């Protein structure tokens, strides 16, 4: 009788352990991919589900948006400039079955794919594009990743290039180029001003040549401006006064 009670107790504990182990609780953002005898059966969740031990196995899949940092990549731009670029990828699982069955370790697969795509896309553009057309490059990389991960049940929502870093020698070279460009523009502006001033002088000379009295009147105006003070006395040459009045 004692032996029977002992065996019954052991069996009861074993059954209880099996039942407890069979009960799974999936959160709202989780799904369970169920395999039965090694073959895909169905996707379950969220909530409480039963997984029969030995016969069935379950793989948990998180449906929330995952933020993945892409490690810094060495990229050679189209104009042969070496830069270091890193980015961040936002994606989520939309088909748990494909994410488990179609690819092994989808997180690692997306990381590797993002690195190679980043190098490939940026390598087709010049440095100026990387710095000024970042939104367009983000869109191009996102479209490529989304298209290639569709078979894995993954939706790539967004890609952001975080940093484009140059070495010190390249930074100095770009700064020197920018300074040279500023000097060139300053010289162009100065030359344009000189050209306009010369044109105005030519026009003034033509006007004075056509109107001889104009230079004499300008001379009188200049003398008046020099005198300034009302107490000053200005002596005009007689021949100049006669010419002005005779012309009048």
C-alpha positions as a printed Julia matrix, in Angstrom:
248×3 Matrix{Float64}:
  0.0     0.0     0.0
  2.83    2.38    0.86
  4.59    1.54   -2.4
  1.38    2.19   -4.34
  0.92    5.57   -2.69
  4.52    6.46   -3.48
  4.18    5.51   -7.14
  0.88    7.37   -7.39
  2.45   10.46   -5.87
  5.37   10.35   -8.3
  3.03    9.94  -11.27
  0.84   12.79  -10.05
  3.85   15.08   -9.76
  5.03   14.04  -13.21
  1.63   14.76  -14.74
  1.48   18.11  -12.95
  4.95   19.02  -14.22
  3.95   18.09  -17.77
  0.8    20.21  -17.55
  2.71   23.18  -16.15
  5.34   22.81  -18.85
  2.66   22.6   -21.54
  1.07   25.91  -20.56
  2.56   28.92  -22.36
  1.54   32.56  -22.05
  2.26   34.87  -24.96
  2.11   38.66  -24.57
  0.13   40.87  -26.91
  3.21   41.56  -29.05
  4.34   37.89  -29.17
  3.39   34.97  -31.37
  4.28   31.3   -31.08
  5.28   29.3   -34.16
  4.24   25.72  -33.33
  5.96   22.66  -34.8
  4.34   19.25  -34.42
  6.6    16.24  -34.84
  9.07   18.48  -36.63
  6.61   19.95  -39.13
  5.07   23.42  -39.08
  1.59   23.31  -37.59
  0.3    26.82  -36.91
  1.0    30.24  -35.42
 -0.63   30.84  -32.03
 -1.08   33.75  -29.66
 -1.4    36.03  -27.92
 -2.71   34.72  -24.59
 -2.62   31.27  -23.02
 -1.8    28.32  -25.27
 -1.07   24.65  -24.75
  2.04   23.04  -26.24
  2.08   19.27  -25.91
  5.52   18.24  -24.59
  7.68   16.02  -26.82
  5.12   16.14  -29.64
  5.1    19.9   -30.11
  7.72   22.66  -29.9
  7.26   26.43  -29.95
  9.42   29.31  -31.19
  8.59   32.77  -29.78
  8.58   35.71  -32.19
  8.47   39.38  -31.14
  6.29   41.55  -33.4
  7.46   44.91  -32.07
  9.64   47.29  -34.07
 13.28   46.37  -33.56
 15.99   49.04  -33.62
 19.29   47.67  -34.91
 22.57   49.57  -35.01
 24.62   48.82  -38.1
 28.32   48.66  -37.15
 30.62   51.3   -38.63
 31.54   50.45  -42.21
 34.57   51.55  -44.24
 33.25   52.9   -47.53
 35.09   54.13  -50.63
 32.96   56.77  -52.35
 32.62   57.12  -56.12
 35.21   59.92  -56.07
 37.66   57.69  -54.15
 37.23   59.23  -50.7
 37.53   56.87  -47.73
 34.83   57.43  -45.09
 33.46   55.61  -42.07
 29.67   55.31  -42.01
 27.24   53.85  -39.52
 23.46   53.63  -39.58
 20.4    52.37  -37.74
 17.66   50.13  -39.16
 14.04   49.97  -37.94
 12.17   46.77  -38.81
  9.59   44.31  -37.5
  8.33   40.8   -38.16
  5.02   40.73  -40.05
  4.96   36.98  -40.82
  6.24   34.84  -37.91
  6.09   31.64  -39.97
  8.47   32.97  -42.64
 10.77   34.6   -40.06
 11.37   31.21  -38.43
 11.23   28.85  -41.41
 12.71   30.84  -44.3
 15.85   32.17  -42.6
 18.11   31.01  -39.79
 18.52   33.68  -37.07
 16.78   36.53  -38.89
 18.33   39.18  -36.62
 21.84   38.21  -37.66
 20.78   37.9   -41.3
 19.34   41.43  -41.36
 22.46   42.83  -39.7
 24.74   41.29  -42.34
 22.44   42.36  -45.18
 22.28   45.94  -43.86
 26.09   46.16  -43.73
 26.62   44.96  -47.29
 23.78   47.13  -48.64
 25.15   50.21  -46.88
 28.58   49.74  -48.46
 27.14   48.95  -51.89
 24.75   51.92  -52.1
 27.11   54.54  -50.67
 29.97   53.3   -52.85
 27.98   54.4   -55.91
 27.8    58.04  -54.74
 30.29   60.85  -54.27
 31.16   62.34  -50.9
 29.05   65.46  -51.53
 25.98   63.23  -52.05
 26.61   61.43  -48.75
 26.69   64.75  -46.94
 23.89   66.6   -48.72
 21.54   63.9   -50.06
 21.23   61.79  -46.93
 17.43   61.51  -47.05
 17.51   60.12  -50.58
 20.23   57.62  -49.64
 18.23   56.52  -46.58
 15.23   55.86  -48.82
 17.3    53.88  -51.35
 18.82   51.64  -48.66
 15.43   51.12  -46.99
 13.81   50.11  -50.29
 16.54   47.56  -51.05
 16.43   46.02  -47.57
 12.64   45.89  -47.55
 12.54   44.17  -50.92
 15.14   41.55  -49.98
 13.7    40.77  -46.52
 10.11   40.41  -47.75
 10.68   36.67  -48.29
 11.68   36.41  -44.61
  8.44   37.96  -43.37
 10.26   41.15  -42.35
  9.14   44.75  -42.96
 11.95   47.34  -42.96
 10.24   50.57  -41.93
 13.13   53.02  -41.97
 16.89   53.42  -42.33
 18.86   56.37  -40.96
 22.51   57.11  -41.74
 23.86   58.4   -38.42
 27.4    59.56  -39.11
 29.71   60.05  -42.09
 33.19   60.49  -40.64
 36.34   61.57  -42.5
 39.95   61.26  -41.38
 41.83   64.4   -40.31
 43.78   64.79  -43.55
 40.58   64.73  -45.6
 38.92   67.28  -43.28
 41.89   69.63  -43.75
 41.76   69.16  -47.52
 38.04   69.97  -47.62
 38.58   73.04  -45.44
 41.34   74.25  -47.77
 39.08   73.68  -50.77
 36.28   75.65  -49.13
 38.65   78.53  -48.33
 39.91   78.57  -51.92
 36.31   78.68  -53.16
 35.53   81.63  -50.85
 38.59   83.51  -52.12
 37.6    82.81  -55.72
 34.11   84.18  -55.13
 35.53   87.27  -53.4
 37.79   87.94  -56.39
 34.89   87.51  -58.79
 32.77   89.97  -56.8
 35.66   92.45  -56.65
 36.31   92.15  -60.39
 32.61   92.63  -61.12
 32.62   95.8   -59.0
 35.69   97.13  -60.8
 34.05   96.41  -64.14
 30.9    98.28  -63.15
 32.93  101.22  -61.8
 34.91  101.42  -65.05
 31.68  101.38  -67.02
 30.3   104.26  -64.93
 33.51  106.25  -65.47
 33.25  105.75  -69.23
 29.65  106.95  -69.19
 30.63  109.99  -67.1
 33.45  110.83  -69.5
 31.05  110.65  -72.44
 28.61  112.96  -70.66
 31.32  115.51  -69.86
 32.55  115.4   -73.44
 29.05  116.11  -74.75
 28.41  118.91  -72.2
 31.58  121.06  -71.64
 29.81  123.22  -69.06
 29.09  120.16  -66.95
 32.7   119.81  -65.84
 32.85  123.52  -65.01
 29.67  123.27  -62.91
 31.1   120.22  -61.2
 34.23  122.23  -60.47
 32.17  125.0   -58.87
 30.24  122.44  -56.8
 33.46  120.9   -55.57
 34.81  124.3   -54.49
 31.6   124.95  -52.57
 31.86  121.6   -50.79
 35.49  122.28  -49.89
 34.66  125.69  -48.43
 31.93  124.29  -46.23
 31.93  127.12  -43.66
 29.71  130.11  -44.57
 32.47  132.49  -43.52
 34.79  131.14  -46.2
 35.42  133.23  -49.27
 35.71  131.56  -52.66
 37.51  133.31  -55.49
 36.48  132.09  -58.96
 38.7   132.66  -61.97
 37.27  135.4   -64.21
 37.53  133.36  -67.37
 35.55  130.52  -65.79
 32.77  132.89  -64.7
 32.62  134.48  -68.14
 32.36  131.08  -69.84
 29.5   130.0   -67.59
 27.53  133.23  -68.03
 28.24  133.43  -71.75
 26.93  129.84  -72.13
 23.81  130.8   -70.19
